[in-house]
């Protein structure tokens, strides 16, 4: 998709704050600091549409981004950041669960994992939850510029094995700095949302 117009349209912690309308939504899930905001900026060809924080666990709300009035990218709070209280972690989980379980506009999920590391136990739990939801999904392996291209397939195979992915689930290596994976991710999003 050749994106020329994208804008932040809402920040929410509960359904009352979700944007109105019927545009299809693609939710981004993943550990804190895995690169959700960077992926949104990459996909929308923006440097600062989604705020990229140096501090993991900074996103504690849901952010909605309208892309070309065709779909909405949804940045969900990251999981797995150790330096937060148990009560704060529970609050984040409730925000994410409420959105994923109740949002009728949700047409698919992008799960982000860091290509340099095996998916964690929390990633495995999240992926099992995605499977039980039955929503179309893809895996984006971020920070692909940090490892040699010659290692990508081996690392993707390890991600597939660890998460026990079905054969048809795409795993796409992405690097915003090297402009890698842009068209592949958009191709999958378009298939999922039928846009």
C-alpha positions in Angstrom: 0.0 0.0 0.0 1.3 3.4 -0.9 0.5 5.3 2.3 0.2 9.1 2.1 -2.3 9.8 4.8 -2.2 8.4 8.4 -3.2 9.9 11.6 -3.6 9.2 15.3 -7.3 9.3 16.0 -7.8 8.0 19.5 -6.1 6.9 22.8 -8.2 4.7 25.1 -8.0 2.4 28.1 -11.6 1.1 27.8 -14.3 0.6 25.1 -15.8 4.1 25.8 -12.7 5.6 24.3 -12.5 3.4 21.2 -13.1 5.3 17.9 -16.5 5.1 16.2 -16.9 3.7 12.7 -16.6 0.4 10.9 -13.1 0.4 9.5 -11.3 -2.9 9.9 -8.7 -2.9 12.6 -5.3 -4.7 12.8 -4.0 -5.1 16.3 -0.3 -5.1 17.2 0.7 -7.3 20.1 4.1 -8.1 21.5 6.6 -7.7 24.4 7.5 -4.3 25.6 10.3 -2.8 23.4 9.8 -5.3 20.6 9.1 -2.4 18.1 5.4 -2.0 17.7 5.6 1.8 17.5 8.5 1.6 15.0 6.5 -0.9 12.9 3.5 1.5 12.8 5.8 4.4 11.7 7.4 2.1 9.1 4.1 1.0 7.7 2.7 4.5 7.6 6.0 6.0 6.2 6.1 8.4 9.2 9.0 9.2 11.5 6.9 10.1 14.5 3.2 9.1 14.1 3.6 6.5 16.9 5.7 7.7 19.7 8.8 5.5 20.0 10.0 5.4 23.7 13.4 4.5 25.0 11.8 3.1 28.1 10.2 -0.3 27.7 6.6 -0.5 29.0 5.9 3.1 28.2 2.7 2.4 26.2 0.0 1.9 28.9 -2.9 2.7 26.7 -4.3 1.7 23.3 -3.5 4.0 20.4 -5.5 3.9 17.2 -4.1 5.1 13.8 -6.3 5.7 10.8 -4.5 4.7 7.5 -5.8 6.1 4.3 -9.4 5.9 5.7 -9.2 2.2 4.8 -8.1 0.6 8.1 -6.9 1.3 11.6 -3.7 0.1 13.1 -4.0 -0.5 16.8 -1.0 -0.3 19.1 -1.7 -2.4 22.2 0.3 -2.1 25.5 3.3 -4.4 25.5 3.7 -7.3 27.9 6.5 -8.7 29.9 8.2 -5.6 31.2 9.6 -6.5 34.6 9.8 -3.1 36.3 6.1 -2.6 36.9 4.0 -3.5 39.8 1.8 -6.6 39.7 -1.3 -4.3 39.9 -0.1 -2.3 37.0 0.6 -5.4 35.0 -2.9 -6.7 35.7 -4.3 -3.3 34.6 -2.5 -3.6 31.3 -3.7 -7.1 30.8 -7.3 -6.1 31.3 -6.9 -3.2 28.8 -5.6 -5.7 26.2 -8.0 -8.5 26.9 -11.0 -6.2 26.8 -10.0 -4.9 23.4 -9.2 -8.3 21.9 -12.2 -10.1 23.2 -14.8 -7.4 22.5 -13.9 -5.3 19.5 -16.0 -6.3 16.5 -13.9 -4.3 14.1 -10.8 -6.4 14.9 -10.1 -8.3 11.7 -6.6 -9.6 12.4 -3.5 -9.5 14.6 0.2 -8.9 14.0 2.3 -10.5 16.7 5.8 -9.0 16.9 8.8 -11.0 18.1 12.5 -10.0 18.2 14.3 -12.1 15.5 17.4 -12.2 17.7 15.8 -14.1 20.5 13.6 -17.1 20.9 10.0 -16.3 21.8 9.5 -16.1 25.5 7.0 -18.0 27.6 4.8 -14.9 27.6 5.0 -14.9 23.8 3.9 -18.5 23.8 1.0 -17.7 26.1 0.0 -14.8 23.9 0.2 -16.9 20.7 -2.0 -19.7 22.2 -4.5 -17.0 23.1 -4.5 -15.7 19.5 -5.1 -19.2 18.3 -8.1 -19.7 20.6 -9.5 -16.3 19.4 -9.5 -17.7 15.8 -8.5 -14.4 14.2 -6.2 -14.3 11.1 -2.7 -13.4 12.2 0.9 -13.0 11.1 4.2 -13.0 12.9 6.6 -10.0 12.3 10.2 -10.7 13.3 11.5 -7.3 14.1 15.1 -5.9 14.2 16.1 -8.1 11.2 18.9 -5.6 10.4 20.6 -6.7 13.6 21.4 -10.1 12.3 22.9 -11.3 9.0 20.4 -12.1 6.2 22.1 -15.5 5.9 20.7 -16.3 9.4 17.1 -15.2 8.8 15.7 -18.5 7.7 17.2 -20.4 10.6 15.9 -17.9 13.1 12.5 -17.9 11.4 12.4 -21.7 11.7 13.2 -21.4 15.4 10.4 -18.9 15.9 8.0 -21.3 14.0 9.1 -24.2 16.1 8.9 -22.4 19.5 5.5 -21.0 18.8 4.3 -24.2 17.1 3.0 -22.2 14.1 0.8 -23.8 11.6 2.4 -24.1 8.1 0.4 -21.3 6.6 1.1 -18.6 9.2 3.6 -16.1 7.7 6.7 -15.0 9.6 8.1 -11.8 8.0 11.5 -10.4 8.9 11.2 -6.6 9.2 13.7 -3.8 9.5 12.6 -0.2 9.4 16.2 1.0 9.0 16.8 -1.2 6.0 13.2 -0.8 4.6 12.8 -4.6 4.7 9.5 -6.4 4.9 7.2 -3.3 4.0 5.4 -4.8 1.0 5.2 -8.3 2.5 3.5 -7.0 5.7 1.1 -4.8 3.7 0.3 -7.7 1.4 -0.8 -9.8 4.4 -2.7 -7.0 6.0 -4.7 -6.4 2.8 -5.5 -10.1 2.5 -6.7 -10.3 6.2 -8.8 -7.1 6.0 -9.9 -7.6 2.3 -9.0 -4.0 1.4 
